[in-house]
Amino acid sequence: MYQLSIHGRFVPKNGTFKRVPQRAQQGIDSTQGGMMVYYMSDALFDTAQKSQVTAFKPGFRMLVGNVNYNNREQARNFRQLTYICMQNEGTREPEQVSWLTIGFQHVGTERMRIRQTTKIMLYPESGTFESGGPCPKTHPIRLPQILLETVWDTRKFNNKADWPSDGSQPFVWSSGDSTGYSSHADYLFGWKDDSLQKHLDGHTYVTAPTLKTQNIAQQNKCTVKDMVGEDYENWLTTLPGNVMVK
């Protein structure tokens, strides 16, 4: 299970709020919102995916980011939680720590079932996962990189005449965070038996011959019933739940 824990809102100069819609990724345009989830043994651009990694174990949970963070120094604790302002479908840089792609920590100790994952999961000792950075000696087990990628369609809010009069950027998380530093995500391992390990051992790229797959039409039928029971799509005078902007 994956959870991107907050949603984006646009705040024009009149102080109202509008949900920022998500859009499909390049090449899968008929998908309905959501986010892309990558399991990788090497950098995303490496089609060989040749490295050997160890799949997570039953009961494993992980958190990246912190809902209480509100400045750049704090956000640097999770250096692969980033934002990219896309100029076109292929834009992948520069990555910023404030205003989202999310890369979880991906090296750990043998105590992978322990719930306090912030203590047993680390990023590479130097470099990044993409550059093949080495695991710290204290955390020698190389795990798959999980990348959660969400595309927010901000084009309908391009008119700067609608932006705040003081020139500040107009976006805020539904948690009330106007800095972007509090973005975070949760991971709960739920793969059946050893299916993830078998898939990773296959060193595949965009195909998954070891897994049962669905086409996009089938995927779009998998929806969650509305649990909120209130209007959140139209213009609102307050954030859902009357959350205050910080």
C-alpha positions as CSV (number, residue, x, y, z in Angstrom):
1,M,0.0,0.0,0.0
2,Y,1.3,3.4,-0.9
3,Q,-0.1,6.7,0.4
4,L,0.9,10.2,-0.7
5,S,-0.5,11.8,2.4
6,I,-1.5,15.3,1.2
7,H,-3.1,17.0,-1.8
8,G,-2.4,20.2,-3.5
9,R,-4.6,23.3,-3.5
10,F,-4.4,26.6,-5.5
11,V,-4.9,29.8,-3.5
12,P,-5.7,32.9,-5.6
13,K,-5.5,36.5,-4.3
14,N,-9.1,36.3,-3.0
15,G,-8.1,33.6,-0.5
16,T,-10.3,30.8,-1.7
17,F,-9.1,27.3,-2.5
18,K,-9.3,25.0,-5.5
19,R,-8.0,21.4,-5.7
20,V,-5.1,21.0,-8.1
21,P,-6.0,18.0,-10.4
22,Q,-3.6,15.2,-11.2
23,R,-2.9,14.0,-14.6
24,A,-1.6,10.8,-16.2
25,Q,2.0,10.1,-17.0
26,Q,3.5,10.2,-20.4
27,G,2.6,7.1,-22.5
28,I,-0.3,6.1,-20.3
29,D,-2.6,9.1,-20.9
30,S,-5.9,7.2,-20.4
31,T,-5.2,6.4,-16.8
32,Q,-7.3,8.3,-14.3
33,G,-5.1,10.3,-12.0
34,G,-3.3,8.5,-9.2
35,M,0.5,8.1,-9.1
36,M,3.2,6.0,-10.8
37,V,5.0,3.5,-8.6
38,Y,8.4,2.2,-9.6
39,Y,10.3,-0.7,-8.1
40,M,13.9,-0.4,-9.2
41,S,17.2,-2.2,-8.6
42,D,19.1,0.5,-10.5
43,A,18.6,4.0,-11.8
44,L,15.3,4.6,-13.6
45,F,17.1,5.2,-16.9
46,D,19.0,1.9,-16.7
47,T,17.0,-0.6,-18.8
48,A,19.1,-3.5,-17.6
49,Q,18.1,-3.3,-13.9
50,K,20.9,-5.7,-13.3
51,S,21.7,-5.2,-9.6
52,Q,20.7,-7.8,-7.0
53,V,18.4,-6.4,-4.3
54,T,16.5,-8.0,-1.4
55,A,12.8,-7.6,-1.4
56,F,11.0,-6.4,1.8
57,K,9.6,-8.9,4.3
58,P,6.0,-9.3,5.5
59,G,5.1,-6.6,8.0
60,F,7.6,-4.1,6.7
61,R,6.5,-0.5,6.9
62,M,8.3,2.7,5.9
63,L,7.8,6.5,6.1
64,V,9.6,9.2,4.1
65,G,9.2,12.9,4.9
66,N,7.8,14.6,8.0
67,V,4.4,16.4,8.2
68,N,5.9,18.9,10.7
69,Y,8.9,20.0,8.6
70,N,8.7,23.7,7.4
71,N,12.2,24.7,6.3
72,R,14.9,23.6,3.9
73,E,17.4,22.3,6.4
74,Q,14.8,19.9,7.8
75,A,13.7,18.7,4.3
76,R,17.3,17.8,3.5
77,N,17.0,14.9,5.9
78,F,15.0,13.3,3.0
79,R,17.1,14.3,0.1
80,Q,15.3,12.3,-2.5
81,L,11.9,13.8,-1.8
82,T,11.8,16.4,-4.5
83,Y,9.7,18.6,-6.8
84,I,10.2,19.2,-10.5
85,C,8.6,22.0,-12.5
86,M,7.8,20.3,-15.8
87,Q,8.2,22.3,-19.0
88,N,7.1,19.3,-21.0
89,E,6.4,15.6,-20.6
90,G,10.1,14.7,-20.5
91,T,11.2,17.2,-17.9
92,R,13.1,15.5,-15.1
93,E,15.3,18.3,-13.7
94,P,16.2,20.3,-11.8
95,E,14.9,18.7,-8.7
96,Q,14.0,20.9,-5.8
97,V,13.4,20.1,-2.1
98,S,10.5,22.5,-1.9
99,W,7.5,22.6,-4.1
100,L,6.9,15.9,-6.1
101,T,8.7,12.9,-6.8
102,I,9.3,10.7,-3.7
103,G,12.2,8.3,-3.3
104,F,12.2,6.2,-0.2
105,Q,15.3,5.2,1.7
106,H,16.6,2.0,0.3
107,V,19.3,0.4,2.3
108,G,18.7,-1.3,5.6
109,T,19.9,-3.6,8.3
110,E,18.8,-7.2,8.7
111,R,16.1,-6.1,11.2
112,M,13.7,-5.2,8.4
113,R,10.6,-6.2,10.3
114,I,11.0,-3.7,13.0
115,R,8.4,-0.9,12.8
116,Q,10.8,2.0,13.7
117,T,11.8,2.2,10.0
118,T,13.4,5.7,10.3
119,K,16.2,4.1,12.3
120,I,16.8,1.1,10.1
121,M,16.5,2.6,6.7
122,L,19.1,4.9,5.1
123,Y,20.1,6.5,1.8
124,P,23.5,5.5,0.4
125,E,26.6,6.5,2.2
126,S,27.6,8.7,-0.7
127,G,26.1,9.6,-4.0
128,T,22.5,8.4,-4.7
129,F,20.7,5.2,-5.6
130,E,20.8,6.4,-9.2
131,S,24.6,6.7,-9.1
132,G,25.1,3.4,-7.5
133,G,26.1,4.8,-4.1
134,P,27.4,2.3,-1.6
135,C,25.4,1.1,1.4
136,P,26.7,2.2,4.8
137,K,28.6,-0.6,6.6
138,T,25.9,-0.4,9.4
139,H,23.2,-1.0,6.8
140,P,24.6,-3.5,4.3
141,I,21.5,-4.9,2.7
142,R,20.6,-3.3,-0.6
143,L,16.8,-3.0,-1.0
144,P,14.8,-2.0,-4.1
145,Q,14.3,1.7,-4.7
146,I,10.6,2.7,-4.5
147,L,9.7,5.8,-6.4
148,L,6.3,7.4,-6.1
149,E,5.7,10.0,-8.9
150,T,2.6,12.2,-9.1
151,V,2.0,14.8,-11.8
152,W,-0.1,17.8,-10.8
153,D,-1.7,19.7,-13.7
154,T,-1.2,23.3,-12.8
155,R,-1.8,24.8,-16.3
156,K,-5.2,26.2,-15.4
157,F,-3.6,28.3,-12.8
158,N,-0.9,29.9,-15.0
159,N,-2.5,33.4,-15.0
160,K,-0.3,35.3,-12.5
161,A,-3.1,38.0,-12.3
162,D,-4.9,35.4,-10.1
163,W,-1.9,34.8,-7.8
164,P,-1.5,36.5,-4.4
165,S,-0.8,40.3,-4.7
166,D,2.4,40.0,-2.7
167,G,4.0,37.8,-5.4
168,S,4.2,34.7,-3.3
169,Q,3.7,31.3,-4.9
170,P,0.0,30.3,-4.9
171,F,0.0,26.6,-3.9
172,V,-0.5,25.0,-0.6
173,W,-0.9,21.4,0.7
174,S,-4.3,20.4,2.1
175,S,-2.5,20.0,5.4
176,G,-2.0,23.8,5.5
177,D,1.7,23.8,4.5
178,S,2.5,26.6,2.1
179,T,6.2,25.8,1.9
180,G,6.1,22.2,0.4
181,Y,8.6,20.9,3.0
182,S,6.1,18.8,4.8
183,S,5.3,16.4,2.0
184,H,5.6,12.8,3.0
185,A,4.5,9.3,2.0
186,D,3.9,5.9,3.7
187,Y,4.7,2.4,2.5
188,L,3.2,-0.9,3.8
189,F,4.5,-4.1,2.2
190,G,1.7,-6.2,0.9
191,W,3.1,-8.4,-1.9
192,K,2.0,-12.0,-1.8
193,D,4.6,-14.6,-0.8
194,D,7.9,-14.1,-2.7
195,S,6.3,-12.6,-5.8
196,L,8.3,-9.3,-5.5
197,Q,11.6,-11.1,-5.1
198,K,10.9,-13.2,-8.1
199,H,10.0,-10.1,-10.1
200,L,13.2,-8.3,-9.0
201,D,15.3,-11.3,-9.8
202,G,14.0,-11.2,-13.3
203,H,15.8,-7.9,-14.0
204,T,13.0,-6.6,-16.2
205,Y,12.3,-3.0,-17.1
206,V,8.8,-2.0,-18.3
207,T,7.5,-5.5,-18.6
208,A,6.6,-7.9,-15.8
209,P,6.5,-11.5,-17.2
210,T,6.6,-13.0,-13.7
211,L,3.5,-11.1,-12.6
212,K,-0.2,-11.1,-13.7
213,T,-0.8,-7.7,-15.2
214,Q,-3.9,-5.5,-16.0
215,N,-4.6,-3.2,-19.0
216,I,-5.4,0.4,-18.3
217,A,-9.2,-0.1,-18.7
218,Q,-9.1,-2.8,-16.0
219,Q,-7.0,-0.5,-13.7
220,N,-9.4,2.4,-14.1
221,K,-12.2,0.1,-12.7
222,C,-10.3,-0.2,-9.4
223,T,-11.7,2.8,-7.5
224,V,-12.3,3.7,-3.8
225,K,-15.7,4.8,-2.7
226,D,-16.0,8.4,-1.5
227,M,-15.4,8.4,2.2
228,V,-15.5,12.2,2.8
229,G,-19.0,13.0,1.9
230,E,-18.4,16.7,1.3
231,D,-17.6,19.0,-1.6
232,Y,-13.9,19.3,-2.3
233,E,-13.8,19.8,-6.0
234,N,-15.3,23.3,-6.3
235,W,-14.0,26.6,-5.0
236,L,-13.8,26.5,-1.1
237,T,-13.6,29.3,1.4
238,T,-11.4,27.1,3.7
239,L,-9.3,24.0,3.4
240,P,-11.1,20.8,4.0
241,G,-11.5,20.3,7.7
242,N,-11.0,24.0,8.3
243,V,-7.3,23.5,8.3
244,M,-5.3,26.8,8.7
245,V,-2.6,27.8,6.2
246,K,0.8,28.0,7.8
